[in-house]
Amino acid sequence: MSMVNLLAGDVGGTNTRLGLFEKTSSRPRSVAVREFATLDFPDLPAMISAFLHDEGFSDATVESACFGVAGPVVGEVAELTNTPWRVDGPAAARALKLPPARVRLLNDLEAMAYSVPVLLDSEVHVLQEGQAPASAGHIAVIAAGTGLGEAFLHRLDGRFVALASEAGHADFAARTDRDIALLEHLVARYGRAQVEHVISGPGLVNIHRVSHTGPCVAAVDVDDPEAPAAISTAALGNRCPGCVEALSLFVEAYGAEAGNLALRTMAKGGVFIGGGIAPKILPALTSGAFLRAFRAKAPFEALLETVPVKIILNADAGLLGAASFCSNA
């Protein structure tokens, strides 16, 4: 049996990934990873128990654990933002028969940020090479999926410290006439337009509602949970003008918000695009529209041209980051 000593989790609004890792001197080595539908389980301890049992391990295998959670963490407890699920760190520690200090909860983007220093070149797609300093520079991470998350990796005394945020729930900043039309729709629908109402899977559906003045040629059912994937597939296949328009607005909004994040954090070390959506719409992100919106921040265009911009291709980046944090805690 493989040696493991770290349990990591990436707890999302739709799916949760759990992984067992072996602690090494550099990057934790993955031993077993499984994905679960979050709401198939009443809580995290029940999911952990099923995972360990199915993989043939006992809780005695685990020496420490860390879970990235899609929501704010307060006192080692988190309520998921987009799913009625509560994650309780001390309860997970009791289930694993570990001291509470050996089980940590992080915001999911905070966890993903800790993966960035150990990602391989093959695990990222470079949108903009930039001019990252050799031994300095903060890093920012933004990731659209069920929701939108943003985090900041601060370089401090030769090491990185991740800082979480709930920036996805900040106000959406309209830049163009079509953004303004979308803004008006969102305010009428929700009372307030959040960035996440635009840059996320559900956000793409919101944009689709505005970009279609008539029936959707691709016959996308906006009430279907798979609607975001259907919209992007129709757009990438050029099968529906309204879907093409929706994805175009989505990509520009994503680029603009990534540029805002770069300015807010002075991320000279790079901006990394994570989440489940980016790898699936890679042709749209590499078309140039994302970077044009990213750079269009007069008078700082020249500054933003020096910021590396990379898409994370590793679907287990959140797990890897949680394991990396656990390994170094």
C-alpha positions in Angstrom: 0.0 0.0 0.0 1.2 3.5 -0.9 2.4 5.7 2.0 0.1 8.7 2.6 -0.1 11.2 5.4 -2.0 14.2 4.0 -5.7 14.4 3.2 -6.8 17.4 1.1 -10.1 18.5 -0.2 -11.5 21.0 -2.7 -15.1 21.6 -1.5 -17.2 23.2 -4.2 -20.8 24.3 -4.6 -21.4 21.5 -7.2 -18.6 18.9 -6.7 -16.1 18.1 -4.1 -12.7 16.5 -4.8 -10.8 14.6 -2.0 -7.3 13.5 -2.3 -4.7 11.5 -0.4 -1.1 12.7 -0.7 2.4 11.7 0.4 4.4 14.5 1.9 7.7 15.1 0.1 10.4 17.7 0.3 8.9 19.7 -2.6 5.5 19.0 -4.2 3.1 16.6 -2.4 2.7 13.4 -4.4 -0.9 12.4 -5.2 -1.8 8.9 -4.2 -5.6 8.8 -4.7 -8.2 11.4 -5.9 -11.9 11.1 -6.2 -14.7 13.5 -7.1 -18.1 13.5 -5.4 -21.4 15.4 -5.9 -21.4 17.7 -2.8 -25.0 17.3 -2.0 -24.9 13.5 -2.2 -23.6 13.6 1.4 -25.0 15.2 4.5 -21.6 16.6 5.6 -17.9 16.4 5.0 -17.1 13.7 7.6 -19.5 11.3 5.9 -17.9 12.0 2.5 -14.4 11.5 4.0 -15.5 8.2 5.5 -16.8 7.0 2.1 -13.6 8.1 0.4 -11.2 6.4 2.7 -13.3 3.2 2.7 -13.5 3.1 -1.1 -9.8 3.7 -1.5 -8.9 1.1 1.1 -7.4 3.4 3.7 -8.3 4.0 7.4 -8.4 7.3 9.2 -5.1 6.2 10.9 -3.4 6.9 7.6 -4.0 10.6 7.9 -1.7 12.8 9.9 -3.1 16.1 8.9 -5.7 17.5 6.6 -6.6 20.7 4.8 -9.8 21.6 2.9 -10.4 24.5 0.5 -14.0 25.6 0.8 -16.1 27.7 -1.6 -17.1 30.2 1.0 -15.7 32.4 3.8 -14.0 30.6 6.7 -14.8 31.9 10.2 -13.5 30.1 13.2 -12.7 27.0 11.2 -16.3 26.8 10.1 -17.6 27.7 6.6 -21.0 28.0 5.0 -20.8 27.3 1.3 -21.8 30.4 -0.6 -23.8 28.7 -3.4 -24.8 25.4 -1.7 -26.7 24.7 1.6 -23.7 22.8 3.1 -21.8 23.6 6.2 -18.1 22.6 6.7 -17.0 22.2 10.3 -13.2 21.8 10.8 -13.4 20.5 14.4 -16.0 17.9 13.3 -13.8 16.7 10.5 -10.9 16.5 13.0 -13.0 14.4 15.4 -14.0 12.1 12.5 -10.3 11.6 11.6 -9.3 11.3 15.3 -6.9 14.2 14.9 -6.2 17.2 17.2 -8.2 20.2 15.9 -4.9 22.0 15.0 -4.1 19.2 12.5 -7.2 20.0 10.4 -7.4 23.4 8.6 -10.0 25.1 6.5 -9.1 27.6 3.8 -11.1 29.5 1.3 -11.1 27.6 -2.0 -9.2 30.3 -3.8 -6.7 30.6 -0.9 -6.1 26.9 -1.3 -5.7 27.1 -5.1 -3.2 30.0 -4.7 -0.9 27.7 -2.7 -0.7 25.4 -5.8 0.8 28.1 -8.0 4.4 27.9 -6.7 4.5 24.2 -7.4 2.7 24.0 -10.7 4.6 22.5 -13.6 5.1 24.4 -16.9 2.9 21.7 -18.5 0.1 22.5 -16.1 -0.4 26.1 -17.3 -1.2 27.8 -20.6 0.6 31.1 -21.1 -1.6 33.9 -22.3 0.9 36.6 -21.7 4.6 36.0 -20.9 5.1 39.3 -19.2 8.2 40.1 -17.3 8.0 38.5 -13.9 10.7 39.6 -11.4 13.2 36.7 -10.7 12.9 36.9 -7.0 10.0 39.2 -6.2 6.4 39.9 -7.1 3.1 39.1 -5.7 0.7 36.8 -7.5 -3.1 36.9 -7.9 -5.5 34.1 -8.7 -9.0 34.4 -10.2 -11.3 31.5 -10.9 -14.7 31.2 -12.4 -16.8 28.1 -11.9 -20.1 27.7 -10.0 -19.1 31.1 -8.5 -16.2 33.5 -8.8 -13.3 33.5 -6.5 -10.2 35.7 -6.1 -7.1 35.4 -3.9 -3.8 37.1 -3.4 -0.4 35.3 -2.9 1.8 37.7 -1.0 5.5 37.2 -1.2 6.9 37.7 2.3 10.5 37.0 3.5 11.1 34.5 0.7 7.8 32.6 1.0 4.3 33.0 -0.2 1.3 33.7 2.1 -2.2 33.4 0.6 -4.9 35.9 1.5 -8.5 35.0 0.8 -11.2 37.4 -0.4 -14.9 37.5 -1.3 -14.2 39.8 -4.2 -16.6 37.8 -6.4 -19.4 39.4 -4.5 -18.1 43.0 -5.1 -20.0 45.2 -7.5 -19.9 44.5 -11.3 -18.2 47.4 -13.1 -19.8 48.0 -16.5 -17.4 49.4 -19.2 -19.3 49.3 -22.5 -22.9 49.8 -23.7 -23.6 46.1 -23.7 -22.2 45.9 -20.2 -24.6 48.6 -19.2 -27.6 46.7 -20.7 -26.4 43.6 -18.8 -26.1 45.7 -15.6 -29.6 47.0 -15.9 -30.9 43.4 -16.3 -29.0 42.2 -13.3 -30.2 45.1 -11.1 -33.8 44.4 -12.1 -33.3 40.7 -11.5 -31.3 40.6 -8.3 -31.5 44.2 -6.9 -27.7 44.5 -7.1 -25.2 43.4 -9.8 -22.3 41.3 -8.4 -19.2 40.4 -10.4 -20.2 36.8 -9.9 -23.5 37.4 -11.6 -21.5 37.9 -14.8 -18.2 35.9 -14.4 -19.4 32.3 -13.5 -21.4 29.5 -15.0 -24.7 31.1 -13.8 -23.3 34.4 -15.0 -22.9 33.1 -18.5 -26.6 32.2 -18.3 -27.4 35.7 -17.2 -25.6 37.1 -20.2 -27.4 34.7 -22.5 -30.7 36.1 -21.3 -29.6 39.6 -22.4 -27.8 38.6 -25.6 -30.8 36.9 -27.1 -33.6 39.1 -28.4 -35.4 36.1 -29.9 -35.2 32.3 -29.6 -31.8 30.7 -29.1 -30.8 29.1 -32.3 -28.9 26.4 -30.3 -32.1 25.8 -28.3 -30.3 26.2 -25.0 -32.6 25.7 -22.0 -31.4 28.3 -19.5 -33.0 26.4 -16.6 -30.9 23.3 -17.3 -27.9 22.9 -14.9 -25.8 22.2 -18.1 -26.8 25.5 -19.7 -23.4 27.2 -19.3 -21.7 24.3 -21.1 -24.3 24.3 -23.8 -23.9 28.1 -24.4 -20.1 27.9 -24.6 -20.3 24.9 -26.9 -22.7 26.6 -29.2 -20.6 29.7 -29.2 -17.3 27.9 -29.9 -19.0 26.0 -32.7 -20.5 29.3 -34.1 -23.9 27.7 -34.1 -25.8 30.6 -32.5 -25.1 34.4 -32.9 -26.6 35.1 -29.5 -24.4 32.5 -27.8 -21.4 33.9 -29.6 -22.3 37.3 -28.3 -22.8 35.9 -24.8 -19.4 34.2 -24.7 -17.7 37.3 -26.1 -19.1 39.5 -23.3 -18.2 36.9 -20.7 -14.6 36.7 -21.9 -14.2 40.5 -22.0 -15.7 40.8 -18.5 -13.4 38.1 -17.3 -10.3 39.8 -18.7 -11.4 43.2 -17.3 -11.9 41.8 -13.8 -8.5 40.0 -14.0 -6.9 43.3 -14.9 -8.7 45.0 -12.0 -7.3 42.3 -9.7 -3.8 42.8 -11.1 -4.0 46.5 -10.3 -5.5 46.0 -6.9 -2.7 43.6 -5.8 0.2 44.8 -8.0 0.6 41.2 -9.1 3.9 41.6 -10.8 4.5 37.9 -10.3 1.5 37.1 -12.4 -2.2 36.6 -12.6 -3.3 32.9 -12.8 -6.7 32.0 -14.2 -8.1 28.9 -12.4 -11.5 27.3 -12.1 -13.4 24.8 -14.3 -14.5 27.1 -17.0 -11.2 28.5 -18.4 -9.8 25.3 -19.8 -13.1 24.5 -21.5 -13.2 27.8 -23.4 -9.5 28.1 -24.2 -10.1 29.1 -27.8 -12.2 32.0 -26.7 -9.6 33.1 -24.0 -6.7 32.9 -26.5 -8.5 34.9 -29.2 -7.1 38.2 -27.9 -10.3 39.7 -26.4 -9.4 38.6 -22.9 -6.0 40.3 -22.9 -7.3 43.4 -24.6 -9.8 43.9 -21.8 -7.1 42.9 -19.2 -4.7 45.7 -20.5 -7.3 48.4 -21.1 -6.7 50.3 -17.9 -5.3 53.7 -19.0 -2.8 55.0 -17.9 -1.5 51.6 -16.8 -1.5 49.6 -20.1 2.3 49.4 -20.2 2.4 48.1 -16.7 -0.2 45.4 -17.3 1.7 44.3 -20.4 4.5 43.2 -18.0 2.2 41.0 -15.9 2.4 37.3 -16.7 -1.1 35.9 -17.3 -1.5 32.1 -17.2 -4.4 29.7 -17.3 -4.2 26.8 -14.8 -4.8 23.5 -16.7 -4.4 21.2 -13.7 -8.0 20.3 -12.6 -6.7 19.3 -9.2 -5.0 22.6 -8.5 -7.2 23.3 -5.5 -6.4 19.9 -4.0 -2.7 20.3 -4.7 -2.7 23.7 -3.0 -4.5 22.4 0.0 -2.0 19.6 0.3 0.9 22.0 -0.2 -0.4 24.2 2.6 -0.9 21.1 4.8 2.6 19.9 4.0 4.2 23.2 5.1 2.0 24.0 8.1 
